[in-house]
Amino acid sequence: MDNSKLIAKIKKFPEVPGIYMMRDGKRSPLYIGKASSLRHRVLSYFQRPQETRLEKMLEQIKSIEIQKTDSVIEALFLESNLIKKYKPKYNIKLKDDKTFLGIFITKEDWPRIIPARITQKLPEGEFFGPFPSSGQVREALQILRKIFPFRVSCKPLSGKACFEYHLGMCPGVCTGKIDQKDYQRTIKQIRLFLKGHKKEVIRDIEKQMKELAKKMEFEKAAKLRDTIFALRHIQDVALIAEDDLKHPEDVPVRIEAYDISNISGCFAVGSMVVFTEGLIDKNNYRKFKIKTVTGANDVAMLSEVLQRRFEHNEWLKPNLILIDGGRGQVNGAKEVLKELKLNIPVIGIAKGPKRDKDEIITDENLSVDKKLLLRIRDEAHRFAISYYRLRHQKSLK
């Protein structure tokens, strides 16, 4: 089939983010996708061999429409909204598979925003998505939270600042730093943004900013000015990786990462950090004071920690265990799991003799994003070090 006219048109597409809609001769949508560069992405379909299903789709394309967006994250949300609206024939996975990840906003006095699946038992609230890449949902939430800090799991008005508050990702729902009316207004703005109404969001924030300026609340007004700037200049480099029509690699629902911290065996501690759907789940972090091992034996210490961890049947079982360590630690962990008759994959990250490597150690056939694994490993290390320092400082008093 001669696609020369269509390709000539595609070559004139802009190199900007957006969505593209492929239509057949009856103007029915065949496929809707997003891109960081509309020209490069759409052109790629015609520049390389495709699987049989895609070849069949390409033969039916008579026209391709595009819609530019200011950022990739906006293209991600627009893509999802349009697929839900038009149900294109070749968006099979996203249209039919209810296991894909979406974004859920709870209906509460202090709403939470969390990654979720339609198949989960969810409280009352609003579901956005699903999206074709669970990794991109997590990255999008991280980007969104930097612009609009929101609550994920902290207890409202508890008086105790949550971990995310110290990172600037929670507006202080836990500490009373934001009142309920202002927080609900932020949630409304996030809803509008997820629905593709960024201009309306900016107008609302500008109105809010003027109201604060009139009340001489210049510090709050300045924060809103920064929010507007962030919305107009979204940094979403993490979302640039393109999706194909293939099934995306998924991330284990619950990853537990372990690290041991000690100096020559003294004040030895172990840490367990948990990431749920790729996001920090600080409520499930645990600390272990090493009780049975003397001397500097990290493998034995890790084994003790794992044995004690799995005595807790009330804790959810992990889908993946991540160890800050090499082959010895991985084998030690696997031996514990074997004794306990648990079939859980184990991955280690070894720094090497010169501490300059991040080598993945595993016998499992897994495809998990290395950047995510490194982020989780670093968090386990941070948590272990902080507990070790606390023990050491107490010993000096």
N, C-alpha and C positions, 0 to 999 in steps of 0.2 A: 504493500500500500504506500502511495506517495504522500508523505507528510511534510513535504518541502515548504508549502505555504504556512502550515501551522508552526513549523520550526522557525521560519523567518520571523513570524510574529512573536514567538517566545523570546527570540534573541533581542527583542526590543523591550522586554520586561525590565523593570528597574531592579537594581541590586539592593533591595531593602527587605525588611521582614514583612510578612503578610500571610494570607491564605490564598490557595488556588482551588478553583472548582472546575473539574473536567466534565463536560456535557456531551451527550450523544446527539444524533440528528434530530431527535424530538425535543431537545433542550432539557432532557431529564438529567439530573446530576448523577455521574458515575462514581466520582471520587472527590473527596475534599481533603486537602492536606495543608500543612503549615510549612513555612520556610524562614530561614534567616536571610536568605537571598532568593527572591522569587525566580530570577532569571536562571541562576545556577541549578536550583532544585528541580524546576520543571523541565529544564533542558536535559537533565541527567536521565530522565525516563527514556529519552530517544537516543542517548549517546552510548548506552551499554546494553548488552543482552539482558533480558528479563525472564523471570519464570513464566510458565505457560499461562497462568491466570492473568498476569499483568500484560502479557502479549495480547491476550484476548481483549482486555480492556482498552489497550492502546489502539487497537483496530477500530474500536467504536467511537473514539473521540472525534468530535467535529468542531468543538470550540473549547477554549479554556479562558475562564474569567479569573481575575485577581482582585484582591482587596488589600491595600497596603495598611500596615499598622506601624505604630511608633516603636514597637519593641517586640521581641520574640515571645515574651510572656503574654502579651495581648493577643498575639497570633495563636498561642496555645489555647486561650480561653475562647476566642472567636471560633476556632476550628471545632471545639467541642460543642458549642452552642449551635453551629450550623449543621453539624452531623446529626445532632438530636432533632433539629427542625426538618431536614430534608431526607434523612435516612438513605444515603447514597448506596447503590448496589454493591460497590466494591470496598466499602468501609466495613467489611464483614466482622472483623474482630471487635472493634469498638461498639458496633451496633448490637451485637448478639451476646458478647461475653460479659456477664455481670461480675466477674472477678476482678475487673480493672479498677484501679484506684481513682477516687474522686476526692472532692473537698466538701466537708460537712460542717455546717454552722448550726450549733444547737440553739433551741428556743429556750433560753433561760434569762433570768434577770441580768446575769453577767455571761453572755454567750461565749462558748469555746469554739475554736476553729481547728479542725483536726482532719488528717487524711483518713478516708474510710472507704469501704466497699458496700455496694448495695446489698450484698449477701449477709452483711453483719447485722446483728440486732442493734438498731440505733434508736436513741431517744427521739423525742419530737424535735424537728428542725428542718433545715433545707439542704438538699444535696446538689452539688455542682459537679458536672462531669457525666460519665467517667472520662478519663484521659488516656491516650494511647501509650503513654510511658509513665510507669509509677515513679521512676527516678526523676522525671521532670516535674511531677506533682510535688515531690518533696523539695526540689530546688525552687519551684515557684512559690511554695509556702514560705521558704526561707527569705526569698526576695521580698515577698509581700509583707512579711513580718518586720522587715527593716524599714519599710515605708509606713506601715500601719501596725505598730506593736499591738498584739492581742493576747488574750488568755488562752492557754492550752489545757493546763491541769491544776493550776494553783487554787487555793481556797480563798474566795473573796473576803476581803476585810479581816483577814486572820491576824494582821499585825506583823506577820513574819514574811519578809521579802523572799520571793521564789528565786531560783537560780537564773531563770530567764530575765527577771527584772534587772539583775546586775549586768546582763549582757545587752540591755536596752531593747529586748524583744517582748517584754510584758510592760504595759503602761503603768503598772502599780495597782492592779485590781486587788492584789493581796494586801497591800500596805495602805490603801485608801488614798493613793496619790492622784486618782482620777475619780470623778463622781459618775454615778450610773448614767445620767443623761448624756454626758459627753462620750462615755464608752459606747452607749447604744448608737450614738450618731456615727462613731467610727465604724461600727459593725455595718451600719446601713451603707456607708461609703464603700466598704469592702464588697458588699453584695452588688452594688452598682458596678464596681470595677470588674468583678467576675462576670457580669452580664455584658461587659463591653461598653459601658457608659463612662469612660474616663473623663470626657469633657464635662459631663454633668457633675462628677465628683469634684473636679477642680473648681467649678463654679460654686459648689456648696462650701468648699473649704475657704475660698476667697471671701464669701459672705461671712463665714464664721470668723475669719481673720479680721475683717472690718469691724465686726461687733466687739471683738476683744480690744481692738485698738481704741474704740470709742470709750471703753471702760478703763482705759489706761493700763490694760494687762498686756504690756508689750512683750514680756518673756514668752507667754503662751502664743501670742500672735507670731512671734519669730519662729517658733517651732512649726506652726502651720505653714509659714512661708517656706521653710525647709522641706516640708512634706510635698508642697506643690512642685518645688524644684526637683525633688526625687521622682515624682510622677512623670515629669516632663523629660527626665534624663535617666530612665530606668537602666541600671547596669545588670543585664541578664546574660552575660557571657556564658554562664553555666548551662543555659538552655539552648545553646546554638547547635549542639549535636542533633543531626537530622534523624527523623524516624522514617523507616521504610514501611512497606505494607506487611512486614514480617512481625511475628510475635515478639515483643520486646523482652529483654531479660528482666526478671523480677528480682526483688530483694526479699530475703527471708523476713517474715513478719516480725520475729523477735530474735535479735542478735544479742548474745551476752559476751562481753569481753572481759578478760581476766589479766591482771598484772600483779607481780610480786615486788615489794620494795623493802630493802634492808641494806645495812652496811655490815658486811662480814657476819651476817646472821643475827645481828642485834636489832631489837625493836622491829622484828619482821612482821609485815602485814600483807594482806592480799586485798585486791579490790575487784568488785564485780559491777560493771556498768551495763546498762540495758538501752538498746535502741529499738524502738517499735516503729515499724514502717519506715525505717531509716532516720527517725527523729529521736532526739534525746528524750529518755523516759526516766527522769531523775528520781521519781517516786519509788522506782524499783531498784535503785542503786543499793549495794550492800558492802559492808566493810568486815574484814576478818582479821582478828589478831591470831597470829600463828601460835599454836599451843603444843604441838607434838614433835616439831622438828628443831634440832639444835645444829648450829653451824650453818655455813653458807651453802644451802642445797635448794636452789630455786625449784627444781623439778619435784622434789618431795613436798615442798611448801605448796606448790600448785595442786598437787594430788590431794593434800589435806583440805585445801579450800574447796575443791570440786566435790570431795566426799561429803563435806559438811553442807555444801550448797544443796546437794540432791537428797539430803535428809528432809528437806522442806518440800513435802508433796503439795503443800498449799500454794507454792509459787508456780507460776506458769512455766512449762518446759520451753527451752529455747529451740529455735529452728536451725541455729548455727552458733557454734562456740568459736570465739576468736581469742587467740593467745598472743600476748606480747612476748615472743620467744621463738627459738628455732626448733630443729628436729627433736631434740631431747624433751622439750616441754610438750610438743605436740604428741609424741609417743606416750609420754606420761599421762596426758589427759585422756588419750584413747584407751589406755590400759584401765583407767578408773571407770570409764563409760562401759567398757567390756565387762568388768566385774559387776557393774550395776545393771547389765543387760539393757543398756540404752543405746539406741541407734541415732546418734546426733553427729552431723559432720563437724570436723574440727579444722580450723585454719590457723597457722602461725605466721607471724611476721618477724623475720630475723634481720637484725641490723648488721650482722657480720662482725668479724674481729675488729675492724677499724671503726665500727659504728657509723658506716657511711652508706649502708645499703638498706633497702626495704624489700627483702626477698620473700615472696609468698611461699609458704611451706604447707603443702596439703597433698593427700592422696585422693581427694574427692574430685569428682568431675563437676565443678561448680563454676558459674560465670557471674561473679559479683564484682561490682565496680570497685577498683583498687582505691580510688580516692576516698570512697565511703569507708572502706576498711581501715585506711590510714587515719581517717578522722576519728573513728571509733577507738582504734588502738591508742591514739594520742590522749583521748578522753580518759581511758582506763588508766593510763600512765599518770596523768595529772591527778586523778582521784586517789591513786595509791600513794603517790608522793605526798599529797596533802595530809593523808592519814598518818603516814610514817613521821612526818615533821611534827604533827600534833603529839604523837606518842613520845617522840624524842624530847620535845620541849617540856612536856609534863615531867619527864624523868629528871630534868635539871632543876626543878623547883624544890 
